[in-house]
């Protein structure tokens, strides 16, 4: 009998030591700020409605459950129940995400800080990044400023036809049907994201991309989503919100997600009734962010693949 090929770890010992130190630094950062680490389930009866995320289904006792794509719903239930500011550092799972920058199983950091808005959370996030990537230059820029500098157009006021024309010209793609957010996403990912070197926080996204964030106004008076994303050397690391607390508005956004999934012919998950009950009970004013820890380690190591940061990267082969 011979050993199966590919039995060895995918990461070097140096990489795994860097991972261990990174996890230690993260925990120290939050415990020193009196956030409680909570280990929530990774298997649950419901999943997210977000059309851009596909959950992995699991059958338990002849019932369908889902590996959690993030700890968000559980953490928000804890906050609504009065547990205060909390964080999670552990595994999350997403289907249809595999490649150099993606793994179906990955390590996620997610935290919620009571009494914070998006600006305060951005400041806290940059403080964490300064500890994880010391010496790395940091800057904050608005979505509008980036878009105008690259395309000479305002992302909040450009009409749909002009936006589609811009997307077709700059991204060399064409769709029979594409909504506003599709073109915004393409233009950002193809033309803007690769240029975001060092640590960059992009804030005040278009209102149509609000997801679970509150809406507000930017300094120019445009309606924007009070959310931000964090990038390191052109790679998205995190996504933060001043959390939407209005349960009725949240229900409307979930319904819009479900309708978009139906239009695409995708699986339509039910809205999590326990999350909605928690929201109606009352979600305190807070801001939260989810960050991909493996990608942070990838940046620390200067690695070209997420697999280089993992003891054993996920790999599915056609061979048994």
One Martini backbone bead per residue (centre of mass of N, CA, C, O) as a GRO file, in nm:
protein
  320
    1UNK     BB    1   0.097   0.036   0.022
    2UNK     BB    2   0.028   0.373  -0.065
    3UNK     BB    3   0.036   0.689  -0.046
    4UNK     BB    4  -0.141   0.950  -0.094
    5UNK     BB    5  -0.154   1.206  -0.280
    6UNK     BB    6  -0.136   1.514  -0.117
    7UNK     BB    7  -0.083   1.497   0.216
    8UNK     BB    8   0.042   1.758   0.246
    9UNK     BB    9   0.070   2.054   0.336
   10UNK     BB   10   0.000   2.382   0.198
   11UNK     BB   11   0.167   2.506   0.428
   12UNK     BB   12   0.401   2.651   0.588
   13UNK     BB   13   0.543   2.702   0.888
   14UNK     BB   14   0.559   3.007   0.864
   15UNK     BB   15   0.259   3.049   0.794
   16UNK     BB   16   0.142   2.917   1.057
   17UNK     BB   17   0.277   3.115   1.249
   18UNK     BB   18   0.140   3.365   1.134
   19UNK     BB   19  -0.144   3.274   1.194
   20UNK     BB   20  -0.122   3.245   1.501
   21UNK     BB   21  -0.041   3.543   1.552
   22UNK     BB   22  -0.291   3.673   1.425
   23UNK     BB   23  -0.504   3.552   1.615
   24UNK     BB   24  -0.379   3.669   1.871
   25UNK     BB   25  -0.397   3.970   1.797
   26UNK     BB   26  -0.702   3.984   1.762
   27UNK     BB   27  -0.781   3.900   2.050
   28UNK     BB   28  -0.631   4.124   2.197
   29UNK     BB   29  -0.774   4.365   2.070
   30UNK     BB   30  -1.068   4.292   2.182
   31UNK     BB   31  -1.022   4.235   2.483
   32UNK     BB   32  -0.905   4.528   2.537
   33UNK     BB   33  -1.216   4.633   2.441
   34UNK     BB   34  -1.445   4.440   2.565
   35UNK     BB   35  -1.498   4.203   2.383
   36UNK     BB   36  -1.693   3.920   2.315
   37UNK     BB   37  -1.625   3.597   2.258
   38UNK     BB   38  -1.821   3.400   2.019
   39UNK     BB   39  -1.933   3.063   1.958
   40UNK     BB   40  -2.101   2.991   1.687
   41UNK     BB   41  -2.273   2.835   1.470
   42UNK     BB   42  -2.232   2.659   1.140
   43UNK     BB   43  -2.524   2.536   1.181
   44UNK     BB   44  -2.845   2.590   1.014
   45UNK     BB   45  -3.181   2.649   0.900
   46UNK     BB   46  -3.059   2.921   0.786
   47UNK     BB   47  -2.998   3.184   0.545
   48UNK     BB   48  -2.911   3.392   0.312
   49UNK     BB   49  -3.037   3.628   0.054
   50UNK     BB   50  -2.798   3.703  -0.089
   51UNK     BB   51  -2.735   3.689  -0.434
   52UNK     BB   52  -2.398   3.664  -0.402
   53UNK     BB   53  -2.468   3.412  -0.213
   54UNK     BB   54  -2.375   3.062  -0.148
   55UNK     BB   55  -2.492   2.804   0.023
   56UNK     BB   56  -2.430   2.518   0.208
   57UNK     BB   57  -2.579   2.221   0.215
   58UNK     BB   58  -2.738   2.021   0.483
   59UNK     BB   59  -2.811   1.696   0.612
   60UNK     BB   60  -3.033   1.659   0.904
   61UNK     BB   61  -3.255   1.446   0.985
   62UNK     BB   62  -3.396   1.501   0.698
   63UNK     BB   63  -3.286   1.800   0.704
   64UNK     BB   64  -3.236   2.123   0.588
   65UNK     BB   65  -2.932   2.293   0.596
   66UNK     BB   66  -2.668   2.542   0.683
   67UNK     BB   67  -2.380   2.670   0.618
   68UNK     BB   68  -2.232   2.942   0.731
   69UNK     BB   69  -2.140   3.255   0.579
   70UNK     BB   70  -2.196   3.383   0.866
   71UNK     BB   71  -2.244   3.515   1.208
   72UNK     BB   72  -2.455   3.747   1.201
   73UNK     BB   73  -2.731   3.641   1.309
   74UNK     BB   74  -2.629   3.549   1.585
   75UNK     BB   75  -2.502   3.817   1.680
   76UNK     BB   76  -2.764   3.986   1.665
   77UNK     BB   77  -2.916   3.821   1.876
   78UNK     BB   78  -2.723   3.886   2.106
   79UNK     BB   79  -2.755   4.192   2.102
   80UNK     BB   80  -3.068   4.197   2.143
   81UNK     BB   81  -3.023   4.033   2.430
   82UNK     BB   82  -2.771   4.201   2.580
   83UNK     BB   83  -2.441   4.119   2.523
   84UNK     BB   84  -2.313   4.323   2.352
   85UNK     BB   85  -2.007   4.340   2.244
   86UNK     BB   86  -1.893   4.135   1.963
   87UNK     BB   87  -1.702   3.834   1.858
   88UNK     BB   88  -1.573   3.644   1.570
   89UNK     BB   89  -1.344   3.348   1.531
   90UNK     BB   90  -1.389   3.157   1.232
   91UNK     BB   91  -1.587   2.966   1.046
   92UNK     BB   92  -1.680   2.966   0.696
   93UNK     BB   93  -1.927   2.923   0.417
   94UNK     BB   94  -1.899   2.884   0.048
   95UNK     BB   95  -2.028   2.857  -0.252
   96UNK     BB   96  -1.876   2.908  -0.555
   97UNK     BB   97  -1.574   2.936  -0.402
   98UNK     BB   98  -1.287   2.903  -0.614
   99UNK     BB   99  -0.935   2.976  -0.574
  100UNK     BB  100  -0.681   3.191  -0.522
  101UNK     BB  101  -0.905   3.382  -0.336
  102UNK     BB  102  -1.066   3.108  -0.273
  103UNK     BB  103  -1.270   2.931  -0.023
  104UNK     BB  104  -1.524   2.742   0.110
  105UNK     BB  105  -1.326   2.747   0.356
  106UNK     BB  106  -1.304   2.999   0.618
  107UNK     BB  107  -1.172   3.276   0.795
  108UNK     BB  108  -1.364   3.475   1.026
  109UNK     BB  109  -1.413   3.816   1.107
  110UNK     BB  110  -1.659   3.938   1.350
  111UNK     BB  111  -1.800   4.263   1.449
  112UNK     BB  112  -1.975   4.443   1.725
  113UNK     BB  113  -2.038   4.794   1.800
  114UNK     BB  114  -2.169   4.972   2.029
  115UNK     BB  115  -2.243   5.309   1.932
  116UNK     BB  116  -2.160   5.287   1.639
  117UNK     BB  117  -2.052   5.403   1.342
  118UNK     BB  118  -1.891   5.398   1.046
  119UNK     BB  119  -1.657   5.587   1.127
  120UNK     BB  120  -1.571   5.445   1.390
  121UNK     BB  121  -1.521   5.169   1.254
  122UNK     BB  122  -1.300   5.257   1.064
  123UNK     BB  123  -1.100   5.338   1.285
  124UNK     BB  124  -1.085   5.057   1.418
  125UNK     BB  125  -0.994   4.901   1.168
  126UNK     BB  126  -0.726   5.058   1.125
  127UNK     BB  127  -0.606   4.977   1.396
  128UNK     BB  128  -0.594   4.677   1.334
  129UNK     BB  129  -0.426   4.695   1.068
  130UNK     BB  130  -0.174   4.819   1.211
  131UNK     BB  131  -0.116   4.549   1.367
  132UNK     BB  132  -0.116   4.344   1.120
  133UNK     BB  133   0.018   4.590   0.918
  134UNK     BB  134   0.290   4.720   0.980
  135UNK     BB  135   0.363   5.014   0.785
  136UNK     BB  136   0.109   5.032   0.626
  137UNK     BB  137  -0.045   5.224   0.434
  138UNK     BB  138  -0.321   5.464   0.477
  139UNK     BB  139  -0.664   5.511   0.345
  140UNK     BB  140  -0.947   5.731   0.274
  141UNK     BB  141  -1.228   5.685   0.041
  142UNK     BB  142  -1.463   5.759  -0.175
  143UNK     BB  143  -1.652   5.633  -0.416
  144UNK     BB  144  -1.689   5.894  -0.576
  145UNK     BB  145  -1.390   5.974  -0.607
  146UNK     BB  146  -1.300   5.725  -0.763
  147UNK     BB  147  -1.502   5.738  -0.998
  148UNK     BB  148  -1.436   6.025  -1.102
  149UNK     BB  149  -1.129   5.982  -1.155
  150UNK     BB  150  -1.175   5.745  -1.371
  151UNK     BB  151  -1.470   5.842  -1.534
  152UNK     BB  152  -1.609   6.135  -1.500
  153UNK     BB  153  -1.839   6.032  -1.292
  154UNK     BB  154  -2.136   6.009  -1.109
  155UNK     BB  155  -2.266   5.736  -0.934
  156UNK     BB  156  -2.540   5.889  -0.823
  157UNK     BB  157  -2.633   6.032  -1.127
  158UNK     BB  158  -2.600   5.836  -1.331
  159UNK     BB  159  -2.746   5.690  -1.576
  160UNK     BB  160  -2.820   5.379  -1.687
  161UNK     BB  161  -2.728   5.408  -1.982
  162UNK     BB  162  -2.448   5.534  -1.925
  163UNK     BB  163  -2.348   5.306  -1.744
  164UNK     BB  164  -2.365   5.079  -1.954
  165UNK     BB  165  -2.175   5.209  -2.159
  166UNK     BB  166  -1.931   5.220  -1.972
  167UNK     BB  167  -1.913   4.916  -1.909
  168UNK     BB  168  -1.877   4.815  -2.201
  169UNK     BB  169  -1.615   4.980  -2.259
  170UNK     BB  170  -1.432   4.898  -1.994
  171UNK     BB  171  -1.519   4.564  -1.979
  172UNK     BB  172  -1.596   4.408  -2.241
  173UNK     BB  173  -1.920   4.385  -2.207
  174UNK     BB  174  -2.247   4.209  -2.243
  175UNK     BB  175  -2.604   4.255  -2.182
  176UNK     BB  176  -2.936   4.209  -2.197
  177UNK     BB  177  -2.948   4.205  -1.869
  178UNK     BB  178  -2.877   4.489  -1.646
  179UNK     BB  179  -2.825   4.631  -1.364
  180UNK     BB  180  -2.684   4.878  -1.189
  181UNK     BB  181  -2.511   4.697  -0.996
  182UNK     BB  182  -2.362   4.536  -1.209
  183UNK     BB  183  -2.202   4.777  -1.327
  184UNK     BB  184  -2.072   4.876  -1.069
  185UNK     BB  185  -1.923   4.614  -1.002
  186UNK     BB  186  -1.755   4.591  -1.261
  187UNK     BB  187  -1.609   4.863  -1.250
  188UNK     BB  188  -1.478   4.819  -0.977
  189UNK     BB  189  -1.333   4.537  -1.019
  190UNK     BB  190  -1.178   4.617  -1.295
  191UNK     BB  191  -1.078   4.941  -1.238
  192UNK     BB  192  -1.036   4.995  -0.915
  193UNK     BB  193  -0.937   4.765  -0.726
  194UNK     BB  194  -0.640   4.713  -0.846
  195UNK     BB  195  -0.552   5.024  -0.737
  196UNK     BB  196  -0.571   4.937  -0.421
  197UNK     BB  197  -0.317   5.019  -0.246
  198UNK     BB  198  -0.266   4.900   0.032
  199UNK     BB  199  -0.466   5.060   0.271
  200UNK     BB  200  -0.820   5.071   0.188
  201UNK     BB  201  -1.100   5.285   0.243
  202UNK     BB  202  -1.433   5.254   0.124
  203UNK     BB  203  -1.695   5.492   0.112
  204UNK     BB  204  -2.007   5.564   0.035
  205UNK     BB  205  -2.214   5.399  -0.113
  206UNK     BB  206  -2.450   5.330  -0.301
  207UNK     BB  207  -2.779   5.292  -0.217
  208UNK     BB  208  -2.824   5.026  -0.394
  209UNK     BB  209  -2.572   4.901  -0.190
  210UNK     BB  210  -2.679   4.861   0.118
  211UNK     BB  211  -2.807   4.611   0.219
  212UNK     BB  212  -2.757   4.625   0.585
  213UNK     BB  213  -2.753   4.935   0.563
  214UNK     BB  214  -2.770   5.243   0.613
  215UNK     BB  215  -2.895   5.556   0.526
  216UNK     BB  216  -2.759   5.861   0.372
  217UNK     BB  217  -2.535   6.140   0.355
  218UNK     BB  218  -2.315   6.307   0.187
  219UNK     BB  219  -2.138   6.600   0.151
  220UNK     BB  220  -2.301   6.636  -0.141
  221UNK     BB  221  -2.611   6.513  -0.085
  222UNK     BB  222  -2.607   6.212  -0.130
  223UNK     BB  223  -2.738   5.909  -0.142
  224UNK     BB  224  -2.617   5.663   0.095
  225UNK     BB  225  -2.431   5.405   0.212
  226UNK     BB  226  -2.334   5.308   0.548
  227UNK     BB  227  -2.052   5.192   0.409
  228UNK     BB  228  -1.761   4.966   0.386
  229UNK     BB  229  -1.436   4.890   0.242
  230UNK     BB  230  -1.152   4.668   0.250
  231UNK     BB  231  -0.815   4.708   0.121
  232UNK     BB  232  -0.531   4.500  -0.003
  233UNK     BB  233  -0.369   4.518  -0.274
  234UNK     BB  234  -0.658   4.471  -0.440
  235UNK     BB  235  -0.795   4.323  -0.185
  236UNK     BB  236  -1.061   4.211  -0.035
  237UNK     BB  237  -1.130   4.207   0.330
  238UNK     BB  238  -1.389   4.405   0.397
  239UNK     BB  239  -1.735   4.462   0.547
  240UNK     BB  240  -1.907   4.758   0.652
  241UNK     BB  241  -2.166   4.868   0.897
  242UNK     BB  242  -2.436   5.062   0.962
  243UNK     BB  243  -2.681   4.921   1.110
  244UNK     BB  244  -2.982   4.804   1.043
  245UNK     BB  245  -3.285   4.840   1.261
  246UNK     BB  246  -3.521   4.830   1.070
  247UNK     BB  247  -3.740   4.577   1.024
  248UNK     BB  248  -3.908   4.665   0.776
  249UNK     BB  249  -3.670   4.734   0.590
  250UNK     BB  250  -3.539   4.457   0.604
  251UNK     BB  251  -3.775   4.298   0.479
  252UNK     BB  252  -3.762   4.446   0.205
  253UNK     BB  253  -3.474   4.357   0.130
  254UNK     BB  254  -3.522   4.055   0.138
  255UNK     BB  255  -3.745   4.057  -0.081
  256UNK     BB  256  -3.561   4.167  -0.305
  257UNK     BB  257  -3.366   3.932  -0.304
  258UNK     BB  258  -3.573   3.711  -0.374
  259UNK     BB  259  -3.664   3.831  -0.645
  260UNK     BB  260  -3.390   3.819  -0.785
  261UNK     BB  261  -3.361   3.513  -0.764
  262UNK     BB  262  -3.609   3.442  -0.931
  263UNK     BB  263  -3.521   3.586  -1.194
  264UNK     BB  264  -3.253   3.391  -1.209
  265UNK     BB  265  -3.324   3.092  -1.095
  266UNK     BB  266  -3.270   3.073  -0.799
  267UNK     BB  267  -3.238   3.002  -0.494
  268UNK     BB  268  -3.492   3.058  -0.228
  269UNK     BB  269  -3.459   3.169   0.072
  270UNK     BB  270  -3.564   3.193   0.374
  271UNK     BB  271  -3.641   3.388   0.620
  272UNK     BB  272  -3.521   3.447   0.930
  273UNK     BB  273  -3.727   3.446   1.205
  274UNK     BB  274  -3.522   3.499   1.439
  275UNK     BB  275  -3.402   3.756   1.334
  276UNK     BB  276  -3.668   3.917   1.310
  277UNK     BB  277  -3.738   3.900   1.609
  278UNK     BB  278  -3.488   4.053   1.704
  279UNK     BB  279  -3.541   4.314   1.546
  280UNK     BB  280  -3.822   4.370   1.680
  281UNK     BB  281  -3.713   4.385   1.967
  282UNK     BB  282  -3.413   4.518   1.921
  283UNK     BB  283  -3.152   4.682   1.768
  284UNK     BB  284  -2.893   4.824   1.854
  285UNK     BB  285  -2.681   5.061   1.813
  286UNK     BB  286  -2.459   4.970   1.537
  287UNK     BB  287  -2.147   4.825   1.420
  288UNK     BB  288  -2.023   4.615   1.140
  289UNK     BB  289  -1.775   4.348   1.054
  290UNK     BB  290  -1.628   4.159   0.786
  291UNK     BB  291  -1.332   3.937   0.773
  292UNK     BB  292  -1.061   3.802   0.591
  293UNK     BB  293  -0.804   3.635   0.731
  294UNK     BB  294  -0.654   3.490   0.503
  295UNK     BB  295  -0.600   3.757   0.343
  296UNK     BB  296  -0.423   3.889   0.553
  297UNK     BB  297  -0.206   3.667   0.552
  298UNK     BB  298  -0.141   3.692   0.256
  299UNK     BB  299  -0.029   3.983   0.286
  300UNK     BB  300   0.194   3.923   0.496
  301UNK     BB  301   0.340   3.702   0.299
  302UNK     BB  302   0.302   3.750  -0.015
  303UNK     BB  303   0.092   3.574  -0.135
  304UNK     BB  304  -0.081   3.417  -0.425
  305UNK     BB  305  -0.241   3.217  -0.225
  306UNK     BB  306  -0.462   3.094   0.002
  307UNK     BB  307  -0.333   2.809   0.036
  308UNK     BB  308  -0.063   2.927   0.175
  309UNK     BB  309  -0.237   2.975   0.466
  310UNK     BB  310  -0.313   2.667   0.480
  311UNK     BB  311  -0.280   2.363   0.600
  312UNK     BB  312  -0.560   2.269   0.435
  313UNK     BB  313  -0.674   2.282   0.142
  314UNK     BB  314  -0.937   2.283  -0.056
  315UNK     BB  315  -0.997   1.973  -0.254
  316UNK     BB  316  -1.163   1.876  -0.556
  317UNK     BB  317  -1.189   1.568  -0.718
  318UNK     BB  318  -1.278   1.342  -0.967
  319UNK     BB  319  -1.126   1.158  -0.801
  320UNK     BB  320  -1.150   0.915  -0.540
   0.00000   0.00000   0.00000
